Amino acid sequence: MSLKEIKDVSYFKLNNEINRPVDGQIPLHKDKEALAAFFKENVEPNTMTFDSVTDKIDYLIEHDYLEEAFIRKYRPAFIEELYQFLSEQHFTFKSFMAAYKFYSQYALKTNDGTAYLESYEDRVAFNALYFADGDEELALALADEMIYQRYQPATPSFLNAGRKRRGELVSCFLIQLTDDMNAIGRGINSALQLSRIGGGVGITLSNLREAGAPIKGYEGAASGVMPVMKLFEDSFSYSNQLGQRQGAGVVYLNVFHPDIISFLSAKKENADEKIRVKTLSLGVIVPDKFYELTRKNEDMYLFSPYSVEKEYGIPFSYIDITKEYDNLVMNPNIRKTKIKARDLENEISKLQQESGYPYIINIDTANRSNPIDGKIIMSNLCSEILQVQEPSVINGKQEYEVLGTDISCNLGSTNIVNLMDSPDFGKSVRAMTRALTFVTDASDIDVVPSIQNGNALNHTIGLGAMGLHTYFAKNQMEYGSPESLEFTDLYFMLLNYWTLVESNNIAKERGEVFHNFEKSAYADGSYFTDYITGDYQPKSDKIKALFDGVFIPSGEDWAALAEAVKKYGLYHQNRLAVAPNGSISYINDTSASIHPITRMIEERQEKKIGKIYYPAPYLSNDTIGYYRSAYDMDMRKVIDVYATAQKHVDQGMSMTLFMRSDIPEGLYEWKETSKQTTRDLNILRHYAFHKGIKSIYYVRTFTDDAEEIGSNQCESCVI
């Protein structure tokens, strides 16, 4: 038998029985039966076996499955020891979904797809060996973190580490366009190249002149952003990663750009086919001024990027609209048009109801808390990456006259449930930081020099988290309750502290800091003030018990860290970001990211095989009451949780809002009718803004006919 000949299996049927209550009870044991059957009927008979670890690795190298170079950095005896350690941990998947997801999409298979060449332990071993780069102690530490699922590399890293024929270790990129044809041409080429290597691409169009703007003095000559959007959509469709999936991209536009209305209309179902974009994602850059104008129900002016750049000498994206708004309005040299702010606000909400788009980036909020010298101007495909950029200047030969900085996303995630059980929380996070550092050091995206330059200068990483709702349920806390917020506050404070500690250690070891460190709030110590003077200690008895045995830094500890950072610096410009991590959360048997679950028994459509049912992790009579669906939850609770974590996260978080087209009675005090309206989304966006939320990812709406509008996973990472 081979994987391509498997018939008459029982595991799908057993898994599907979870969705059929027996005497009013969910038959969770059926999932365990499906898991056992999957290994018996699928994995065990179709896994290639070897006499020894050495034989296996030699075979994989000889047949071009595995890179040889990283293996040869270690003693053969050590690799044997590593495998022995992994074997002794007796790892087992906890659900059918976890095992199926790993073996169908992550495990290495023979070229003809007929047999498995890897177990979970193998993938962990190759990740640990690869990221440790010859350091035996670190390799063992990383293997420990991953086999206990305290640390999970992002999909491209976990999937590709060690493989001879592989994609990139990162799959998320940000590029910017300036207002000239050379930059647009170079941007399209960059999108093609990044999509070819498996990347999801964020692009800002805010600097491009609007439709009807003059070109070389000729009025009405400019076509605006819409044709450029279509070019990018076609680029992603063409460069489709060997036919495995469509390329994925998002375009961002500032709300004060004159093309904003047509930009939004491109995603409407009834949009003219000439302008409609079907696969391209949309995001909107929102300065504080927009919230002020909508709150006061005032007119707002939209400003021509070309005339603004001509006056200020810098691209439109780099202008502080909130600060300069009145000056821009009063300046007769700047072309402008007037609309009602609330009309635009309602258009945004209508589109979010219809499609889940646009993403919202509260750009001033992001920049206010940004400790780095420079300006954040955009985000990525999942809206959690917020880093400073510098524009490039492209000449007529498509060459860089001035090489700016663009962004690659080097991501990994903590599993909150398991990390809280770590024998040494700090040691765990420090090992994870080292693994991510290897990814950023090894990443060399030379097809887009501005990304290559940004990564080389800034060494950015993004450690995140998943499983927050699982942890709450397991420990019988209501999502959004005061004790859940207290836990969230402390957990993300600890991630911040230990990544800072390790970034400082690496800077000290290497004698190297990120570009412009001396101009940052880390260098002058101001970043640490709140931690030194604040009281970040457990207060309630429940939270004290949960953090029992976990080191919680005092003000003195923070002060000592601040002095060390002043002296030796930091290696990473950015360290934390919370991604959607929908795909990898299944393998980890935990809830995705830090948002609530949507269903007690999640129904997932898998290609070719139909539906798979995934029960909420640790679901039992004790936890069922704490697994309230996000769709039945006041979204202010979700916003509160994210806002609490955001205080400690230097980048952003992929926060999704979950709505119903028919909102449960009593959920929101302002509701007079059960039907969802644009007002509901307007209020929630303003609430998020006032709570300090930097970005809103999708708005997912559960409709009357049980359909879900909007996505909840990163399109550049899902496989």
DRENKOLTI-205817 format. One line per field, with one value per residue (C-alpha): residue in three letters; y, x, z. Coordinates in steps of 0.1 Angstrom, whole numbers, padded with zeros to 4 digits, always signed. Layout:
N
residu <- ALA  ...
v <- Y  ...
u <- X  ...
w <- Z  ...
END
This chain:
719
residu <- MET  SER  LEU  LYS  GLU  ILE  LYS  ASP  VAL  SER  TYR  PHE  LYS  LEU  ASN  ASN  GLU  ILE  ASN  ARG  PRO  VAL  ASP  GLY  GLN  ILE  PRO  LEU  HIS  LYS  ASP  LYS  GLU  ALA  LEU  ALA  ALA  PHE  PHE  LYS  GLU  ASN  VAL  GLU  PRO  ASN  THR  MET  THR  PHE  ASP  SER  VAL  THR  ASP  LYS  ILE  ASP  TYR  LEU  ILE  GLU  HIS  ASP  TYR  LEU  GLU  GLU  ALA  PHE  ILE  ARG  LYS  TYR  ARG  PRO  ALA  PHE  ILE  GLU  GLU  LEU  TYR  GLN  PHE  LEU  SER  GLU  GLN  HIS  PHE  THR  PHE  LYS  SER  PHE  MET  ALA  ALA  TYR  LYS  PHE  TYR  SER  GLN  TYR  ALA  LEU  LYS  THR  ASN  ASP  GLY  THR  ALA  TYR  LEU  GLU  SER  TYR  GLU  ASP  ARG  VAL  ALA  PHE  ASN  ALA  LEU  TYR  PHE  ALA  ASP  GLY  ASP  GLU  GLU  LEU  ALA  LEU  ALA  LEU  ALA  ASP  GLU  MET  ILE  TYR  GLN  ARG  TYR  GLN  PRO  ALA  THR  PRO  SER  PHE  LEU  ASN  ALA  GLY  ARG  LYS  ARG  ARG  GLY  GLU  LEU  VAL  SER  CYS  PHE  LEU  ILE  GLN  LEU  THR  ASP  ASP  MET  ASN  ALA  ILE  GLY  ARG  GLY  ILE  ASN  SER  ALA  LEU  GLN  LEU  SER  ARG  ILE  GLY  GLY  GLY  VAL  GLY  ILE  THR  LEU  SER  ASN  LEU  ARG  GLU  ALA  GLY  ALA  PRO  ILE  LYS  GLY  TYR  GLU  GLY  ALA  ALA  SER  GLY  VAL  MET  PRO  VAL  MET  LYS  LEU  PHE  GLU  ASP  SER  PHE  SER  TYR  SER  ASN  GLN  LEU  GLY  GLN  ARG  GLN  GLY  ALA  GLY  VAL  VAL  TYR  LEU  ASN  VAL  PHE  HIS  PRO  ASP  ILE  ILE  SER  PHE  LEU  SER  ALA  LYS  LYS  GLU  ASN  ALA  ASP  GLU  LYS  ILE  ARG  VAL  LYS  THR  LEU  SER  LEU  GLY  VAL  ILE  VAL  PRO  ASP  LYS  PHE  TYR  GLU  LEU  THR  ARG  LYS  ASN  GLU  ASP  MET  TYR  LEU  PHE  SER  PRO  TYR  SER  VAL  GLU  LYS  GLU  TYR  GLY  ILE  PRO  PHE  SER  TYR  ILE  ASP  ILE  THR  LYS  GLU  TYR  ASP  ASN  LEU  VAL  MET  ASN  PRO  ASN  ILE  ARG  LYS  THR  LYS  ILE  LYS  ALA  ARG  ASP  LEU  GLU  ASN  GLU  ILE  SER  LYS  LEU  GLN  GLN  GLU  SER  GLY  TYR  PRO  TYR  ILE  ILE  ASN  ILE  ASP  THR  ALA  ASN  ARG  SER  ASN  PRO  ILE  ASP  GLY  LYS  ILE  ILE  MET  SER  ASN  LEU  CYS  SER  GLU  ILE  LEU  GLN  VAL  GLN  GLU  PRO  SER  VAL  ILE  ASN  GLY  LYS  GLN  GLU  TYR  GLU  VAL  LEU  GLY  THR  ASP  ILE  SER  CYS  ASN  LEU  GLY  SER  THR  ASN  ILE  VAL  ASN  LEU  MET  ASP  SER  PRO  ASP  PHE  GLY  LYS  SER  VAL  ARG  ALA  MET  THR  ARG  ALA  LEU  THR  PHE  VAL  THR  ASP  ALA  SER  ASP  ILE  ASP  VAL  VAL  PRO  SER  ILE  GLN  ASN  GLY  ASN  ALA  LEU  ASN  HIS  THR  ILE  GLY  LEU  GLY  ALA  MET  GLY  LEU  HIS  THR  TYR  PHE  ALA  LYS  ASN  GLN  MET  GLU  TYR  GLY  SER  PRO  GLU  SER  LEU  GLU  PHE  THR  ASP  LEU  TYR  PHE  MET  LEU  LEU  ASN  TYR  TRP  THR  LEU  VAL  GLU  SER  ASN  ASN  ILE  ALA  LYS  GLU  ARG  GLY  GLU  VAL  PHE  HIS  ASN  PHE  GLU  LYS  SER  ALA  TYR  ALA  ASP  GLY  SER  TYR  PHE  THR  ASP  TYR  ILE  THR  GLY  ASP  TYR  GLN  PRO  LYS  SER  ASP  LYS  ILE  LYS  ALA  LEU  PHE  ASP  GLY  VAL  PHE  ILE  PRO  SER  GLY  GLU  ASP  TRP  ALA  ALA  LEU  ALA  GLU  ALA  VAL  LYS  LYS  TYR  GLY  LEU  TYR  HIS  GLN  ASN  ARG  LEU  ALA  VAL  ALA  PRO  ASN  GLY  SER  ILE  SER  TYR  ILE  ASN  ASP  THR  SER  ALA  SER  ILE  HIS  PRO  ILE  THR  ARG  MET  ILE  GLU  GLU  ARG  GLN  GLU  LYS  LYS  ILE  GLY  LYS  ILE  TYR  TYR  PRO  ALA  PRO  TYR  LEU  SER  ASN  ASP  THR  ILE  GLY  TYR  TYR  ARG  SER  ALA  TYR  ASP  MET  ASP  MET  ARG  LYS  VAL  ILE  ASP  VAL  TYR  ALA  THR  ALA  GLN  LYS  HIS  VAL  ASP  GLN  GLY  MET  SER  MET  THR  LEU  PHE  MET  ARG  SER  ASP  ILE  PRO  GLU  GLY  LEU  TYR  GLU  TRP  LYS  GLU  THR  SER  LYS  GLN  THR  THR  ARG  ASP  LEU  ASN  ILE  LEU  ARG  HIS  TYR  ALA  PHE  HIS  LYS  GLY  ILE  LYS  SER  ILE  TYR  TYR  VAL  ARG  THR  PHE  THR  ASP  ASP  ALA  GLU  GLU  ILE  GLY  SER  ASN  GLN  CYS  GLU  SER  CYS  VAL  ILE
v <- +0000  +0036  +0070  +0073  +0040  +0043  +0032  +0020  +0040  +0045  +0077  +0102  +0085  +0083  +0120  +0130  +0112  +0140  +0162  +0138  +0142  +0110  +0115  +0152  +0147  +0154  +0120  +0133  +0098  +0094  +0119  +0097  +0067  +0086  +0095  +0059  +0047  +0073  +0061  +0024  +0028  +0056  +0066  +0033  +0013  +0042  +0055  +0045  +0029  +0028  +0007  +0038  +0076  +0077  +0055  +0077  +0110  +0096  +0084  +0118  +0136  +0112  +0115  +0154  +0156  +0171  +0197  +0182  +0214  +0220  +0183  +0182  +0210  +0184  +0153  +0121  +0111  +0143  +0138  +0103  +0119  +0144  +0117  +0096  +0127  +0132  +0096  +0096  +0124  +0101  +0128  +0121  +0142  +0150  +0152  +0137  +0172  +0178  +0145  +0148  +0184  +0175  +0144  +0158  +0192  +0193  +0159  +0152  +0127  +0107  +0124  +0104  +0111  +0075  +0074  +0095  +0102  +0121  +0118  +0148  +0140  +0142  +0176  +0189  +0175  +0191  +0224  +0224  +0214  +0240  +0269  +0262  +0264  +0240  +0250  +0217  +0232  +0254  +0226  +0205  +0234  +0241  +0204  +0205  +0236  +0222  +0186  +0200  +0225  +0255  +0270  +0267  +0283  +0299  +0277  +0285  +0281  +0248  +0234  +0243  +0241  +0216  +0207  +0206  +0216  +0243  +0276  +0305  +0305  +0336  +0342  +0377  +0409  +0447  +0470  +0506  +0525  +0561  +0583  +0575  +0548  +0534  +0527  +0511  +0489  +0478  +0472  +0449  +0430  +0427  +0414  +0388  +0376  +0375  +0356  +0331  +0322  +0318  +0352  +0372  +0408  +0441  +0472  +0508  +0529  +0560  +0579  +0575  +0605  +0602  +0597  +0630  +0645  +0663  +0646  +0671  +0699  +0680  +0680  +0648  +0626  +0604  +0571  +0568  +0537  +0515  +0503  +0497  +0475  +0454  +0450  +0437  +0413  +0400  +0396  +0375  +0354  +0348  +0340  +0313  +0292  +0263  +0261  +0251  +0282  +0318  +0344  +0366  +0404  +0433  +0470  +0498  +0533  +0563  +0575  +0610  +0599  +0612  +0577  +0562  +0558  +0541  +0520  +0507  +0501  +0478  +0450  +0453  +0424  +0446  +0466  +0471  +0443  +0469  +0480  +0450  +0431  +0395  +0381  +0412  +0422  +0458  +0478  +0514  +0536  +0557  +0587  +0600  +0630  +0608  +0596  +0633  +0644  +0615  +0620  +0656  +0648  +0673  +0676  +0661  +0670  +0645  +0656  +0650  +0631  +0647  +0682  +0673  +0657  +0688  +0710  +0689  +0672  +0637  +0611  +0614  +0583  +0601  +0631  +0633  +0640  +0646  +0672  +0688  +0686  +0723  +0734  +0711  +0725  +0761  +0756  +0769  +0749  +0716  +0701  +0688  +0676  +0677  +0649  +0641  +0621  +0600  +0591  +0576  +0559  +0543  +0531  +0514  +0496  +0486  +0470  +0452  +0438  +0426  +0413  +0415  +0442  +0466  +0460  +0491  +0504  +0531  +0546  +0574  +0549  +0527  +0556  +0570  +0539  +0532  +0533  +0533  +0564  +0567  +0563  +0533  +0538  +0505  +0468  +0433  +0408  +0400  +0435  +0425  +0438  +0475  +0486  +0518  +0520  +0544  +0551  +0541  +0561  +0542  +0555  +0548  +0516  +0502  +0506  +0519  +0554  +0554  +0521  +0523  +0498  +0474  +0445  +0407  +0390  +0365  +0349  +0323  +0317  +0306  +0281  +0298  +0267  +0248  +0277  +0283  +0248  +0253  +0245  +0278  +0304  +0328  +0301  +0290  +0325  +0331  +0299  +0309  +0343  +0326  +0304  +0335  +0353  +0325  +0330  +0367  +0362  +0334  +0353  +0369  +0381  +0394  +0395  +0427  +0447  +0470  +0441  +0426  +0459  +0463  +0429  +0432  +0465  +0458  +0420  +0421  +0391  +0386  +0363  +0359  +0337  +0313  +0294  +0322  +0311  +0275  +0286  +0306  +0277  +0252  +0274  +0283  +0320  +0339  +0355  +0392  +0390  +0411  +0380  +0371  +0407  +0404  +0372  +0386  +0417  +0396  +0370  +0396  +0416  +0385  +0379  +0415  +0412  +0380  +0389  +0422  +0403  +0379  +0406  +0425  +0393  +0388  +0424  +0421  +0388  +0401  +0437  +0447  +0466  +0473  +0503  +0537  +0521  +0552  +0572  +0549  +0551  +0520  +0539  +0568  +0545  +0562  +0530  +0514  +0541  +0526  +0492  +0506  +0527  +0505  +0476  +0445  +0419  +0394  +0408  +0383  +0350  +0331  +0348  +0345  +0307  +0305  +0323  +0305  +0295  +0319  +0348  +0381  +0410  +0438  +0475  +0469  +0441  +0464  +0492  +0467  +0457  +0493  +0499  +0468  +0480  +0514  +0499  +0470  +0478  +0455  +0433  +0433  +0465  +0446  +0415  +0408  +0404  +0383  +0366  +0347  +0314  +0295  +0266  +0259  +0261  +0229  +0210  +0225  +0214  +0249  +0278  +0302  +0334  +0352  +0356  +0334  +0302  +0305  +0270  +0243  +0218  +0235  +0224  +0226  +0219  +0201  +0197  +0165  +0147  +0168  +0180  +0174  +0183  +0197  +0199  +0228  +0217  +0204  +0204  +0188  +0193  +0215  +0238  +0238  +0269  +0289  +0282  +0308  +0314  +0347  +0353  +0354  +0376  +0414  +0424  +0450  +0420  +0409  +0445  +0447  +0415  +0427  +0462  +0447  +0426  +0454  +0475  +0451  +0442  +0465  +0457  +0448  +0420  +0404  +0412  +0399  +0412  +0385  +0397  +0382  +0396  +0391  +0402  +0385  +0406  +0425  +0421  +0458  +0485  +0508  +0482  +0489  +0462  +0428  +0435  +0444  +0479  +0501  +0520  +0488  +0486  +0524  +0522  +0492  +0507  +0539  +0518  +0500  +0532  +0547  +0515  +0518  +0491  +0495  +0474  +0455  +0425  +0410  +0416  +0381  +0380  +0350  +0354  +0342  +0313  +0300  +0314  +0332  +0363  +0372  +0350  +0342  +0329  +0344  +0337  +0337  +0310  +0287  +0255
u <- +0000  +0011  -0004  -0019  -0037  -0053  -0089  -0115  -0102  -0122  -0106  -0127  -0159  -0148  -0138  -0171  -0190  -0178  -0204  -0233  -0242  -0251  -0277  -0270  -0232  -0204  -0187  -0151  -0137  -0144  -0116  -0092  -0104  -0099  -0064  -0055  -0070  -0051  -0018  -0028  -0043  -0023  +0009  +0024  +0021  +0033  +0063  +0097  +0118  +0155  +0178  +0193  +0192  +0224  +0210  +0180  +0199  +0224  +0195  +0178  +0210  +0220  +0185  +0185  +0158  +0180  +0208  +0241  +0258  +0238  +0240  +0278  +0281  +0273  +0290  +0272  +0272  +0253  +0227  +0221  +0218  +0193  +0172  +0174  +0162  +0133  +0123  +0123  +0098  +0071  +0054  +0018  -0007  -0037  -0062  -0069  -0067  -0032  -0019  -0037  -0025  +0011  +0013  -0007  +0010  +0042  +0059  +0085  +0073  +0090  +0092  +0063  +0043  +0038  +0055  +0063  +0100  +0095  +0078  +0070  +0102  +0122  +0108  +0115  +0151  +0158  +0144  +0164  +0197  +0191  +0183  +0210  +0236  +0261  +0255  +0248  +0235  +0211  +0200  +0191  +0173  +0153  +0144  +0131  +0110  +0095  +0088  +0068  +0052  +0062  +0076  +0063  +0082  +0060  +0048  +0075  +0103  +0089  +0081  +0114  +0141  +0168  +0152  +0174  +0146  +0127  +0111  +0122  +0121  +0099  +0068  +0057  +0071  +0063  +0073  +0064  +0059  +0068  +0051  +0069  +0067  +0101  +0091  +0058  +0076  +0102  +0073  +0055  +0087  +0093  +0058  +0063  +0096  +0084  +0052  +0074  +0093  +0061  +0057  +0026  +0032  +0020  +0022  +0014  -0001  -0006  +0022  +0007  -0011  -0048  -0069  -0071  -0040  -0016  +0014  +0041  +0015  -0012  -0044  -0064  -0034  -0030  -0049  -0047  -0043  -0070  -0050  -0020  -0041  -0052  -0016  -0006  -0036  -0027  +0009  +0000  -0024  +0004  +0032  +0012  +0039  +0040  +0003  +0000  -0018  -0025  +0000  -0013  -0011  -0026  -0026  -0029  -0042  -0044  -0080  -0069  -0060  -0084  -0089  -0101  -0138  -0129  -0103  -0129  -0155  -0131  -0139  -0177  -0196  -0214  -0182  -0175  -0153  -0128  -0120  -0131  -0103  -0113  -0082  -0062  -0067  -0074  -0061  -0067  -0041  -0060  -0045  -0060  -0075  -0100  -0114  -0117  -0135  -0160  -0166  -0174  -0193  -0172  -0161  -0128  -0103  -0085  -0051  -0033  -0001  +0018  +0012  +0019  +0052  +0061  +0055  +0071  +0098  +0090  +0065  +0029  +0032  +0058  +0037  +0021  -0015  -0029  -0002  -0002  -0039  -0048  -0017  -0026  -0061  -0049  -0021  -0033  -0006  -0021  -0049  -0077  -0113  -0140  -0162  -0182  -0160  -0190  -0199  -0164  -0167  -0200  -0184  -0157  -0182  -0204  -0175  -0164  -0200  -0199  -0164  -0145  -0122  -0105  -0080  -0075  -0041  -0042  -0010  -0006  -0012  +0015  +0040  +0032  +0044  +0072  +0105  +0125  +0137  +0117  +0081  +0058  +0038  +0020  +0016  +0016  -0009  -0021  -0017  +0006  +0039  +0046  +0082  +0098  +0107  +0127  +0118  +0141  +0148  +0147  +0162  +0151  +0171  +0152  +0183  +0184  +0199  +0190  +0185  +0158  +0146  +0116  +0106  +0106  +0087  +0106  +0080  +0075  +0050  +0048  +0021  +0007  -0007  +0026  +0050  +0033  +0043  +0079  +0105  +0121  +0100  +0129  +0152  +0125  +0119  +0156  +0160  +0131  +0147  +0179  +0160  +0143  +0176  +0190  +0160  +0166  +0204  +0200  +0173  +0188  +0160  +0183  +0156  +0143  +0174  +0153  +0140  +0175  +0188  +0161  +0167  +0205  +0203  +0175  +0176  +0139  +0120  +0084  +0077  +0040  +0015  -0013  -0037  -0049  -0085  -0074  -0054  -0084  -0108  -0083  -0079  -0116  -0114  -0139  -0124  -0122  -0127  -0105  -0084  -0080  -0067  -0044  -0029  -0026  -0008  +0018  +0023  +0031  +0052  +0073  +0077  +0088  +0113  +0130  +0133  +0149  +0173  +0183  +0185  +0208  +0229  +0233  +0243  +0269  +0283  +0285  +0293  +0265  +0233  +0204  +0207  +0201  +0199  +0215  +0185  +0159  +0140  +0160  +0193  +0182  +0163  +0130  +0113  +0118  +0103  +0069  +0083  +0107  +0080  +0050  +0037  +0038  +0032  +0003  -0025  -0054  -0049  -0058  -0031  -0006  -0012  -0009  +0025  +0038  +0074  +0077  +0102  +0084  +0108  +0106  +0112  +0149  +0152  +0139  +0162  +0192  +0181  +0178  +0214  +0226  +0207  +0222  +0257  +0256  +0225  +0199  +0205  +0169  +0150  +0117  +0111  +0073  +0043  +0011  +0001  -0032  -0012  -0043  -0024  +0002  -0023  -0039  -0006  -0002  -0037  -0045  -0067  -0054  -0036  -0051  -0087  -0116  -0126  -0156  -0171  -0170  -0165  -0148  -0158  -0130  -0132  -0101  -0093  -0104  -0114  -0143  -0150  -0129  -0141  -0119  -0131  -0118  -0087  -0092  -0129  -0147  -0176  -0152  -0142  -0172  -0187  -0156  -0156  -0181  -0180  -0165  -0197  -0217  -0192  -0191  -0162  -0151  -0139  -0117  -0105  -0097  -0076  -0057  -0052  -0038  -0013  -0005  +0011  +0040  +0042  +0065  +0048  +0012  -0014  -0038  -0070  -0102  -0136  -0164  -0199  -0233  -0256  -0283  -0267  -0278  -0302  -0285  -0249  -0245  -0264  -0268  -0287  -0324  -0326  -0309  -0297  -0260  -0256  -0227  -0231  -0220  -0187  -0182  -0186  -0163  -0135  -0136  -0136  -0105  -0088  -0094  -0081  -0048  -0053  -0028  -0046  -0078  -0074  -0106  -0141  -0158  -0195  -0217  -0247  -0283  -0276  -0247  -0220  -0189  -0178  -0141  -0111  -0091  -0058  -0027  -0029  +0009  +0013  -0017  -0010
w <- +0000  -0006  +0003  -0032  -0029  +0006  +0005  +0030  +0059  +0091  +0105  +0086  +0095  +0132  +0132  +0116  +0144  +0168  +0153  +0162  +0198  +0217  +0245  +0244  +0249  +0224  +0218  +0221  +0224  +0187  +0179  +0199  +0180  +0147  +0157  +0166  +0133  +0113  +0126  +0121  +0086  +0072  +0090  +0101  +0069  +0047  +0066  +0053  +0080  +0086  +0107  +0124  +0126  +0107  +0079  +0077  +0075  +0050  +0028  +0030  +0020  -0007  -0024  -0021  +0005  +0032  +0031  +0041  +0053  +0085  +0095  +0091  +0117  +0144  +0157  +0146  +0183  +0192  +0166  +0180  +0215  +0202  +0187  +0218  +0238  +0215  +0216  +0254  +0256  +0241  +0220  +0209  +0190  +0210  +0182  +0148  +0132  +0146  +0132  +0099  +0094  +0101  +0079  +0050  +0048  +0068  +0068  +0042  +0016  -0012  -0046  -0059  -0028  -0019  +0015  +0045  +0052  +0085  +0118  +0140  +0159  +0127  +0118  +0152  +0151  +0117  +0129  +0160  +0142  +0115  +0137  +0162  +0134  +0150  +0187  +0204  +0236  +0217  +0194  +0224  +0240  +0209  +0205  +0240  +0233  +0201  +0213  +0242  +0218  +0238  +0207  +0172  +0142  +0116  +0087  +0062  +0088  +0103  +0068  +0051  +0077  +0066  +0033  +0002  -0021  -0002  -0002  +0019  +0057  +0057  +0037  +0045  +0030  +0029  +0000  -0007  -0040  -0046  -0071  -0103  -0131  -0123  -0087  -0099  -0124  -0098  -0073  -0097  -0104  -0067  -0061  -0089  -0074  -0038  -0049  -0068  -0037  -0017  -0002  +0008  +0000  +0016  -0007  +0001  -0027  -0006  -0024  -0059  -0074  -0077  -0108  -0128  -0112  -0136  -0151  -0163  -0162  -0182  -0162  -0160  -0171  -0141  -0139  -0101  -0079  -0094  -0125  -0103  -0080  -0110  -0121  -0087  -0086  -0120  -0109  -0079  -0100  -0125  -0100  -0083  -0066  -0091  -0092  -0056  -0046  -0057  -0047  -0020  -0015  +0002  -0009  +0016  +0010  +0034  +0042  +0032  -0004  -0031  -0046  -0013  -0023  -0056  -0037  -0014  -0041  -0059  -0034  -0037  -0052  -0077  -0087  -0124  -0136  -0149  -0113  -0092  -0074  -0064  -0048  -0037  +0000  +0010  +0039  +0050  +0068  +0093  +0111  +0144  +0125  +0108  +0141  +0153  +0121  +0122  +0159  +0153  +0121  +0101  +0065  +0057  +0029  +0007  -0004  -0036  -0028  -0057  -0045  -0009  -0018  -0040  -0010  +0017  -0002  +0011  +0000  +0012  +0035  +0056  +0063  +0098  +0085  +0120  +0128  +0094  +0086  +0091  +0073  +0044  +0043  +0043  +0018  -0016  -0034  -0023  -0044  -0023  -0024  +0003  +0015  +0047  +0071  +0083  +0047  +0043  +0077  +0067  +0034  +0053  +0075  +0046  +0029  +0062  +0064  +0028  +0025  +0058  +0043  +0047  +0073  +0095  +0106  +0132  +0120  +0146  +0175  +0160  +0156  +0191  +0208  +0183  +0201  +0169  +0150  +0118  +0106  +0103  +0071  +0065  +0074  +0060  +0048  +0083  +0098  +0127  +0112  +0120  +0113  +0102  +0065  +0043  +0007  -0022  -0053  -0086  -0118  -0154  -0156  -0126  -0105  -0069  -0068  -0031  -0014  +0011  +0036  +0033  +0054  +0058  +0086  +0106  +0128  +0155  +0182  +0218  +0228  +0260  +0276  +0273  +0279  +0313  +0322  +0312  +0339  +0331  +0313  +0307  +0293  +0270  +0255  +0252  +0232  +0209  +0204  +0193  +0168  +0153  +0152  +0130  +0106  +0102  +0099  +0073  +0053  +0022  -0002  -0029  -0055  -0037  -0026  -0003  +0017  +0018  +0031  +0057  +0071  +0071  +0090  +0115  +0123  +0130  +0145  +0156  +0185  +0191  +0210  +0205  +0227  +0249  +0249  +0255  +0285  +0299  +0295  +0309  +0340  +0341  +0333  +0312  +0281  +0288  +0325  +0349  +0358  +0321  +0315  +0344  +0331  +0296  +0309  +0328  +0301  +0274  +0298  +0303  +0266  +0262  +0291  +0281  +0244  +0254  +0277  +0249  +0223  +0246  +0252  +0214  +0209  +0237  +0222  +0187  +0193  +0169  +0173  +0149  +0126  +0144  +0178  +0193  +0182  +0198  +0230  +0241  +0239  +0262  +0285  +0281  +0268  +0302  +0324  +0328  +0336  +0362  +0380  +0373  +0393  +0370  +0397  +0401  +0423  +0424  +0442  +0410  +0389  +0417  +0417  +0379  +0379  +0410  +0403  +0373  +0377  +0375  +0371  +0396  +0389  +0400  +0374  +0347  +0358  +0355  +0321  +0310  +0320  +0302  +0271  +0273  +0276  +0250  +0229  +0213  +0183  +0170  +0160  +0166  +0186  +0191  +0168  +0171  +0139  +0131  +0132  +0121  +0104  +0130  +0159  +0148  +0150  +0185  +0196  +0207  +0198  +0172  +0182  +0212  +0199  +0211  +0194  +0170  +0175  +0202  +0174  +0145  +0110  +0085  +0048  +0036  -0001  -0017  +0015  +0028  +0063  +0094  +0129  +0155  +0191  +0212  +0231  +0266  +0260  +0290  +0314  +0334  +0305  +0282  +0300  +0293  +0256  +0245  +0208  +0196  +0176  +0208  +0226  +0231  +0208  +0234  +0255  +0225  +0221  +0258  +0257  +0226  +0240  +0272  +0253  +0229  +0256  +0256  +0219  +0200  +0166  +0160  +0165  +0140  +0158  +0141  +0150  +0150  +0143  +0135  +0109  +0136  +0169  +0201  +0222  +0250  +0237  +0230  +0250  +0220  +0199  +0192  +0165  +0162  +0127  +0124  +0111  +0100  +0133  +0152  +0134  +0136  +0174  +0177  +0156  +0177  +0209  +0195  +0186  +0221  +0237  +0218  +0192  +0164  +0137  +0129  +0107  +0092  +0103  +0102  +0100  +0107  +0085  +0088  +0065  +0086  +0062  +0074  +0056  +0060  +0066  +0098  +0086  +0070  +0033  +0030  +0056  +0052  +0034
END
